[in-house]
Amino acid sequence: MLALLNRPHVRAAMIASMLTFAGAFAAFTYFRPFLETRTHASATELSLLLLALGAAGFVGTSGATALLARRLDQLLWACPLMLAIVTASLIELAPLVWLTAGGLAVWGALNAALPVAWFNWLAQEVQDEPEAGGGLMVAAIQLAIMAGAGLGGMLLDHGSVEATFLGGSTLLLAATAMAASRRRLRATPERTVADAP
């Protein structure tokens, strides 16, 4: 499994995916304290807001699936970019509960599209080692979730809940930059004997 990291495009993809999920979960893990302290949501409103977040995941999964055939490369960088923008925007939307609900719905849809995009990239680019590639991707994502949640917690403890969102947005922008180059995430075809001079 670790031998796959010797392939430059796999290594770049693992870094980009880890930055993506770390950024998302730096914010996601602390949605409840954010909604309670900044939106001042009641118990009922909190339940409805989180329901909107979860329900939007179905839209994100369906939308990403429909775009995979023609727009996979764009999904890999556009989703973290838009997620960074929405995450930072939630800070401004926080005082208005229904605008926050709309922001959370968009956030949930974008977040649900991430694993769809990355696992389809894996199916296309690591066809010779699908099991090892899948194991590596799952391990990378789980490590990123743990690291992102930990970073968000540190920012919350030593700063504010807004700091967790800004930290998450920063990681998502780094992921965008990493994934923006199609060449970086694609395998370079090996030269065959026929191609040799």
Buried (B, 14 or more C-beta within 10 A) or exposed (E): EEEBEEBEBBEBBBBBBBBBBBBBBBBBBBBBEBBBEBBEBEEEBBEBBBBBBEEBBEBBBBBBEEBBEEEBBBBBBBBBBBBBBBBBBBBEBBEEBEBBBBBBBBBBBBBBBBBBBBBBBBEEBBEEBEEBBBEBBEEBBEBBBEBBBBBBBBBBEEEBBBBBBBBBBBBBBBBBEBBBEEEBBBBEEEEEEEEEE
